[in-house]
Amino acid sequence: MKYINSKLIIAIIATFCAISIANAQEIIKDTVKSKTVSKTFRKQKIDGIIATVGSYIILDSDIDKSYLELSSQGNSIKDITRCQMLGKLLEDKLYAHQAVQDSIIVKDAEVKEKLNEQVTYIVEQLGSMEKAVQYFKKNTEEEFRSELFDIIKMNKLTAEMQKKVIDAVEITPEETRNFFKAIPQSDLPVFGAEMEVAQIVVTPKITEEEKMRVIARLKEIKAEVLSGASFKTRAVIYSDDKGSSSSGGFYKINRKTQFVKEFKDVAFSLGEGEISEPFETEYGYHIIMVEKIKGQEVELRHILMMPKVSEQALKDAKEKITLIKKRIENGEITFADAARTLSDEKETRANGGALINPKTQDTHFELTKMDPSLYSEVSNLKDNAISTPILDDNPRTGKKYKIITVTNRINEHTADYAKDYIKIKDLALKEKQIKAIAKWTGGKIKETYIKINGEYKDCVFTNNWVKK
């Protein structure tokens, strides 16, 4: 068997967890030093049902697989007991069971899309379907796919049910203030060093000839599909949208989905089976085919083609941004004003080039949590300094030049209500969500059939799974 990289192992375990217990025992013996865990995994037992939650069962081997999953991702499992691991599995099954009771729908088409992605990736890494089936100790490809399908579907049900509980929780300014006031002075959180960053972007100009070439090719593909060719196959082969090409350009969207306006406008203007004319967004040129319309949701496939940038256009863009940098350093214009009037990046120019942290939705970037590529660009910049022109080659948006500056530095500090309101609000919301989940779980445990078998009846759980 050829070498299997760590990315594959993590992806497989996280979504499939179907490695034989014998393999699991050997891997964990090699990677885990805990005497308790090693002793546990040396036991040779007949795999059996240890718990039931509604229509779901938990096998003794499921605990072993969970240990394997955590350890494969670099997490320490030496202090996690089998009872604690079972408690987590019971929660997952309860979510999935209640999702079915609440008529939360996970469409088989969605599961199949994810299944095909996972199977394709696994087969690519292992070399063939035969090797994949053999590696996972399955008898047939059908058995391999069937078990993976069931696991993906249950994980999706669990995620949707958790989201439903969480989404219903909101936090008010008054609750945020009370949360902060209730924290003893000695226990106030400490926030790490942060910085605020701004950038100016110059995008190379695309020639009209190149635009016409891309539009003509998309029209050819549309004609081929209308003549009977597969849109999905052509999306896999030709689409420049790496996020969806492997699934044949598939997306499911509604009016609130975070897509650019032009894309949604076209998508919601089409009927089932219709294919759009080529249209432009900031990412390039697209065609869309609508597969299904269900209420406010549209299931579609699309192909993105990004016009190619010429070497001369790249050279011109670099010269332009170099000139902008020189004008700022000479005092002719401020960085913020230059961003507002000269930057090609719509998302940042209105705010003087200020970057928004996608995790927190504010302008602060904590150094220890900053994206490595951004950190490498700003870590050595001094106050008021501007970076040299950086060529950013983004697979989604293409090539562009940018200059970056640090507009503010915030040292590590104890939480301050006024300065750190957004972070404190987030902490307060998380606490409220945890309480909501605990209340929801307690209520559902009472009304759901749950049975714990054998030695696990003696476990001390956080939740009342045994219903004593």
C-alpha distance (Angstrom), angle and dihedral (degrees) to the residues before:
residue distance angle dihedral
M1 . . .
K2 3.74 . .
Y3 3.79 123.5 .
I4 3.81 113.8 -74.7
N5 3.79 114.9 -150.1
S6 3.80 123.5 -132.0
K7 3.81 92.7 -112.1
L8 3.79 89.4 60.6
I9 3.79 93.2 47.2
I10 3.82 92.3 51.3
A11 3.81 93.1 45.3
I12 3.79 92.2 48.4
I13 3.78 96.1 46.6
A14 3.78 94.6 43.3
T15 3.79 93.4 54.2
F16 3.78 104.9 24.1
C17 3.83 112.7 24.3
A18 3.78 89.8 -178.5
I19 3.79 101.7 129.2
S20 3.79 113.1 130.0
I21 3.77 117.5 -96.1
A22 3.78 90.4 -119.0
N23 3.81 89.5 59.9
A24 3.78 91.4 44.5
Q25 3.79 91.3 53.2
E26 3.79 93.3 51.5
I27 3.83 94.8 46.4
I28 3.78 93.9 48.4
K29 3.81 92.9 45.8
D30 3.79 87.8 55.9
T31 3.81 97.1 44.9
V32 3.81 106.0 32.7
K33 3.78 121.8 68.4
S34 3.79 98.0 -173.1
K35 3.82 111.2 119.4
T36 3.78 90.8 -150.3
V37 3.79 94.6 53.9
S38 3.81 93.4 41.8
K39 3.78 90.1 52.0
T40 3.78 90.5 49.5
F41 3.77 93.3 52.1
R42 3.82 93.7 46.6
K43 3.78 89.0 65.4
Q44 3.78 112.0 101.5
K45 3.79 107.9 -146.5
I46 3.74 136.0 166.2
D47 3.80 105.9 -108.7
G48 3.79 110.3 -114.3
I49 3.78 144.8 158.2
I50 3.79 109.9 -76.3
A51 3.80 99.0 171.6
T52 3.79 143.0 12.4
V53 3.81 126.2 -154.8
G54 3.79 112.8 -176.1
S55 3.80 104.8 -57.1
Y56 3.83 94.0 -16.9
I57 3.80 127.0 93.0
I58 3.80 131.3 -158.6
L59 3.81 120.2 -148.6
D60 3.77 125.8 -152.9
S61 3.80 87.1 -117.2
D62 3.82 90.5 59.2
I63 3.81 88.5 69.9
D64 3.80 90.7 51.9
K65 3.80 90.4 49.9
S66 3.81 90.8 50.5
Y67 3.82 90.5 53.8
L68 3.79 88.9 50.0
E69 3.80 92.2 50.1
L70 3.81 93.3 51.9
S71 3.79 95.2 44.9
S72 3.81 92.4 47.8
Q73 3.81 88.8 58.6
G74 3.78 92.5 54.3
N75 3.80 96.5 -100.9
S76 3.78 121.2 140.3
I77 3.80 113.2 -118.5
K78 3.80 99.3 176.3
D79 3.80 93.2 104.6
I80 3.80 97.0 41.5
T81 3.79 112.8 98.6
R82 3.79 124.9 -151.0
C83 3.79 87.9 -114.0
Q84 3.80 91.3 56.6
M85 3.79 90.9 47.8
L86 3.78 90.5 50.0
G87 3.81 89.3 50.9
K88 3.81 89.9 57.4
L89 3.80 91.8 48.3
L90 3.81 90.4 49.5
E91 3.82 89.6 54.1
D92 3.80 91.8 50.5
K93 3.80 92.3 50.4
L94 3.80 91.5 46.6
Y95 3.80 90.6 54.3
A96 3.79 92.1 48.6
H97 3.81 92.7 46.2
Q98 3.80 92.6 49.6
A99 3.80 91.2 46.5
V100 3.80 88.0 60.9
Q101 3.82 91.0 46.5
D102 3.81 90.0 51.2
S103 3.82 90.5 50.7
I104 3.79 92.7 -116.9
I105 3.77 104.2 169.7
V106 3.77 123.7 -141.8
K107 3.77 105.1 -177.2
D108 3.76 118.1 -133.1
A109 3.82 87.7 -134.3
E110 3.83 90.0 61.9
V111 3.80 91.6 47.7
K112 3.80 91.2 48.2
E113 3.80 90.7 51.7
K114 3.80 90.5 53.5
L115 3.80 91.0 41.6
N116 3.80 92.0 53.4
E117 3.82 91.2 48.5
Q118 3.80 91.9 51.5
V119 3.80 94.7 43.8
T120 3.81 92.0 47.4
Y121 3.80 91.3 50.5
I122 3.81 93.7 46.5
V123 3.79 93.5 47.2
E124 3.82 91.2 48.0
Q125 3.79 90.2 53.6
L126 3.81 96.9 43.6
G127 3.79 96.5 40.0
S128 3.80 103.1 -121.3
M129 3.80 143.8 18.7
E130 3.80 89.2 -110.1
K131 3.80 90.9 58.1
A132 3.82 90.8 46.6
V133 3.81 92.1 52.9
Q134 3.79 90.5 46.1
Y135 3.81 93.6 47.0
F136 3.80 92.3 54.1
K137 3.79 93.0 46.0
K138 3.80 93.9 -117.9
N139 3.78 125.2 145.5
T140 3.79 99.2 -139.7
E141 3.81 141.5 10.9
E142 3.81 88.1 -112.8
E143 3.81 91.3 57.3
F144 3.81 90.4 46.9
R145 3.81 92.9 51.0
S146 3.80 94.4 41.5
E147 3.79 95.1 55.6
L148 3.79 92.7 44.0
F149 3.82 89.7 49.6
D150 3.82 91.9 53.5
I151 3.81 93.1 48.7
I152 3.81 94.1 47.9
K153 3.81 90.8 48.5
M154 3.80 92.9 50.2
N155 3.81 91.4 47.7
K156 3.80 90.1 51.9
L157 3.81 91.7 49.0
T158 3.80 90.0 50.1
A159 3.80 92.3 49.2
E160 3.82 93.1 47.9
M161 3.81 92.4 49.6
Q162 3.80 92.2 48.2
K163 3.79 89.8 48.9
K164 3.80 91.0 50.9
V165 3.82 91.3 54.5
I166 3.81 93.9 44.2
D167 3.80 96.9 44.1
A168 3.79 91.3 58.6
V169 3.83 91.3 61.7
E170 3.80 119.1 91.6
I171 3.81 132.2 173.2
T172 3.81 127.4 -142.8
P173 3.83 127.2 -150.4
E174 3.80 88.7 -111.8
E175 3.80 91.8 54.2
T176 3.80 89.8 47.9
R177 3.79 91.3 51.9
N178 3.83 92.6 48.0
F179 3.80 90.4 48.0
F180 3.81 91.3 54.2
K181 3.82 94.3 44.4
A182 3.81 90.3 52.6
I183 3.82 92.8 59.3
P184 3.84 111.4 96.3
Q185 3.80 112.7 -120.0
S186 3.79 90.5 -117.1
D187 3.82 91.4 54.0
L188 3.79 99.5 48.6
P189 3.83 110.7 132.5
V190 3.78 120.0 -107.0
F191 3.80 116.3 -134.7
G192 3.79 119.2 -149.8
A193 3.80 127.7 -120.8
E194 3.79 112.9 -68.7
M195 3.76 140.5 -175.9
E196 3.77 138.3 -160.8
V197 3.78 116.8 -135.1
A198 3.81 134.8 -164.9
Q199 3.77 131.3 -169.5
I200 3.79 142.1 -170.9
V201 3.79 118.4 -147.4
V202 3.80 130.3 -159.6
T203 3.79 115.4 -169.1
P204 3.81 118.2 -156.0
K205 3.79 113.1 -112.9
I206 3.78 117.9 -109.6
T207 3.81 117.2 -137.7
E208 3.80 119.3 -119.9
E209 3.80 89.4 -122.6
E210 3.81 91.0 58.3
K211 3.81 91.7 47.9
M212 3.82 90.8 51.1
R213 3.82 90.5 49.2
V214 3.84 92.0 54.8
I215 3.82 93.4 44.8
A216 3.80 90.9 49.7
R217 3.82 91.6 50.6
L218 3.82 91.9 50.5
K219 3.81 89.7 50.3
E220 3.81 88.9 52.0
I221 3.81 90.8 52.0
K222 3.81 90.8 49.0
A223 3.81 90.2 52.0
E224 3.81 90.6 49.1
V225 3.81 91.3 52.5
L226 3.80 92.3 47.4
S227 3.81 86.5 53.3
G228 3.80 91.3 55.9
A229 3.80 106.1 -83.0
S230 3.82 120.7 135.0
F231 3.81 115.7 -97.4
K232 3.80 89.1 -163.4
T233 3.81 93.2 55.6
R234 3.79 92.4 47.8
A235 3.81 90.5 50.3
V236 3.81 89.7 54.1
I237 3.81 91.3 49.9
Y238 3.80 103.9 36.9
S239 3.83 111.3 20.9
D240 3.80 117.5 110.0
D241 3.82 90.2 -158.1
K242 3.80 98.4 102.9
G243 3.79 90.8 -175.1
S244 3.80 93.5 65.2
S245 3.80 108.3 16.6
S246 3.82 93.9 90.0
S247 3.83 89.3 57.9
G248 3.79 93.3 46.5
G249 3.80 95.0 -96.2
F250 3.81 93.1 -61.8
Y251 3.81 122.4 168.1
K252 3.79 134.2 161.1
I253 3.80 111.5 -153.4
N254 3.78 143.3 168.4
R255 3.79 132.1 -170.5
K256 3.81 91.4 -83.3
T257 3.81 95.7 50.5
Q258 3.81 112.0 118.3
F259 3.79 98.0 -111.2
V260 3.80 126.8 128.6
K261 3.81 114.0 -88.1
E262 3.79 95.7 -115.8
F263 3.80 91.3 56.0
K264 3.80 94.4 49.3
D265 3.80 92.9 44.5
V266 3.80 90.9 57.4
A267 3.80 94.3 41.0
F268 3.81 93.6 53.9
S269 3.80 92.9 44.8
L270 3.82 93.5 62.5
G271 3.78 130.3 85.0
E272 3.80 125.4 -137.6
G273 3.79 110.9 -67.2
E274 3.80 94.0 14.1
I275 3.81 122.6 130.6
S276 3.79 119.9 -151.5
E277 3.76 127.8 -131.5
P278 3.83 113.6 -107.6
F279 3.80 111.2 -76.1
E280 3.79 134.8 -179.1
T281 3.80 132.4 -119.0
E282 3.79 130.2 164.1
Y283 3.82 87.8 -87.2
G284 3.81 97.2 56.5
Y285 3.81 135.4 -91.8
H286 3.81 124.7 -28.7
I287 3.76 144.2 -174.4
I288 3.80 119.8 -160.3
M289 3.79 131.0 -158.0
V290 3.82 116.2 -164.8
E291 3.81 112.6 -143.5
K292 3.81 102.5 176.7
I293 3.79 138.7 3.3
K294 3.80 115.0 -157.5
G295 3.78 113.1 174.5
Q296 3.79 107.4 -64.4
E297 3.81 94.2 -10.6
V298 3.78 127.7 89.0
E299 3.80 124.5 -163.0
L300 3.78 110.0 -155.9
R301 3.76 147.1 157.0
H302 3.77 124.8 -139.8
I303 3.76 141.5 -176.6
L304 3.80 120.8 -145.3
M305 3.78 122.1 -161.8
M306 3.77 119.7 -174.0
P307 3.83 116.8 -153.5
K308 3.79 112.4 -120.8
V309 3.80 119.5 -109.9
S310 3.78 117.4 -129.6
E311 3.80 122.4 -132.8
Q312 3.81 89.9 -117.1
A313 3.82 91.1 54.0
L314 3.81 89.7 51.6
K315 3.80 90.8 49.7
D316 3.83 91.6 49.7
A317 3.82 91.7 49.4
K318 3.80 91.8 51.4
E319 3.79 91.5 49.7
K320 3.81 91.0 49.8
I321 3.79 95.4 50.7
T322 3.81 91.2 44.2
L323 3.80 88.5 55.7
I324 3.83 91.2 49.0
K325 3.81 89.7 51.9
K326 3.81 90.9 50.4
R327 3.83 92.5 49.9
I328 3.83 91.0 51.6
E329 3.83 92.8 48.2
N330 3.82 90.0 48.3
G331 3.79 90.9 54.6
E332 3.81 95.7 -115.5
I333 3.81 92.0 123.6
T334 3.79 137.1 3.2
F335 3.80 121.6 -111.8
A336 3.81 90.6 -115.8
D337 3.81 93.7 50.7
A338 3.78 91.4 45.9
A339 3.79 89.3 52.6
R340 3.81 92.0 50.2
T341 3.80 94.7 49.4
L342 3.80 106.8 26.3
S343 3.83 108.9 27.6
D344 3.81 118.8 103.0
E345 3.80 92.9 -153.1
K346 3.82 109.3 100.7
E347 3.81 95.2 -168.9
T348 3.81 95.3 61.1
R349 3.80 109.3 23.1
A350 3.83 96.0 79.9
N351 3.84 88.5 58.3
G352 3.77 94.6 48.5
G353 3.80 91.7 -95.2
A354 3.84 95.2 -56.0
L355 3.80 113.0 159.7
I356 3.80 119.7 -132.5
N357 3.80 118.1 -138.1
P358 3.83 104.2 -124.3
K359 3.82 91.6 -150.7
T360 3.80 98.1 51.4
Q361 3.82 102.0 20.6
D362 3.81 91.3 -133.6
T363 3.81 131.1 97.6
H364 3.82 97.0 -102.8
F365 3.81 120.8 104.2
E366 3.80 116.5 -167.5
L367 3.80 107.3 -140.8
T368 3.80 96.0 -135.9
K369 3.83 91.2 51.5
M370 3.79 99.1 38.7
D371 3.78 119.9 123.9
P372 3.83 105.6 -94.3
S373 3.81 93.8 -127.2
L374 3.81 92.6 52.3
Y375 3.81 91.6 43.7
S376 3.80 91.1 54.0
E377 3.82 89.8 53.1
V378 3.81 97.4 49.6
S379 3.81 107.3 24.8
N380 3.81 94.6 89.7
L381 3.81 97.4 38.8
K382 3.79 114.5 116.0
D383 3.81 123.4 -142.7
N384 3.82 112.1 -65.8
A385 3.81 91.3 2.8
I386 3.80 121.0 133.9
S387 3.79 122.8 -144.8
T388 3.77 122.5 -119.2
P389 3.83 113.0 -100.8
I390 3.82 109.0 -68.9
L391 3.80 122.1 -154.1
D392 3.79 106.7 -138.0
D393 3.80 111.9 -163.7
N394 3.81 103.8 -171.0
P395 3.82 115.8 -179.1
R396 3.81 89.8 -144.0
T397 3.79 102.1 43.7
G398 3.79 103.6 22.2
K399 3.81 130.7 -131.1
K400 3.79 123.2 -22.5
Y401 3.80 139.6 153.4
K402 3.79 123.0 -122.5
I403 3.78 141.5 176.5
I404 3.81 122.1 -152.0
T405 3.79 136.1 -158.6
V406 3.81 134.4 -178.8
T407 3.81 108.2 -123.2
N408 3.81 99.0 -178.4
R409 3.79 140.0 11.4
I410 3.80 122.8 -156.3
N411 3.79 118.9 -167.2
E412 3.78 124.4 -140.6
H413 3.80 107.3 -77.6
T414 3.78 146.5 164.1
A415 3.81 112.7 -93.7
D416 3.81 114.7 -80.8
Y417 3.81 116.3 -164.3
A418 3.79 96.5 -141.6
K419 3.81 97.8 41.1
D420 3.79 97.3 38.7
Y421 3.80 101.1 35.9
I422 3.82 95.4 129.6
K423 3.80 92.9 51.3
I424 3.80 92.0 45.5
K425 3.79 90.8 48.4
D426 3.79 89.1 52.4
L427 3.81 91.3 51.4
A428 3.80 90.8 48.5
L429 3.79 91.0 49.4
K430 3.79 92.0 50.0
E431 3.80 91.0 51.3
K432 3.80 90.6 50.2
Q433 3.80 90.8 48.1
I434 3.81 91.0 51.4
K435 3.80 90.1 52.4
A436 3.79 90.8 47.6
I437 3.79 91.1 51.1
A438 3.80 91.5 48.2
K439 3.80 91.2 50.5
W440 3.80 92.1 46.0
T441 3.81 92.2 47.7
G442 3.80 93.3 48.7
G443 3.78 91.7 51.1
K444 3.80 95.1 47.0
I445 3.80 92.8 47.2
K446 3.81 89.3 59.6
E447 3.79 94.0 53.6
T448 3.82 99.6 38.0
Y449 3.80 127.9 83.5
I450 3.80 105.4 -112.2
K451 3.78 127.1 169.6
I452 3.82 128.2 -179.7
N453 3.80 116.3 -162.6
G454 3.78 136.9 -152.2
E455 3.80 122.6 -21.6
Y456 3.81 91.9 -6.5
K457 3.81 89.8 74.1
D458 3.80 86.4 77.6
C459 3.80 93.8 57.3
V460 3.79 117.8 119.1
F461 3.81 104.0 -131.9
T462 3.78 129.7 -171.2
N463 3.80 87.8 -131.5
N464 3.78 126.1 49.3
W465 3.80 95.9 -105.8
V466 3.81 93.9 147.2
K467 3.83 90.6 50.6
K468 3.77 94.9 -139.8
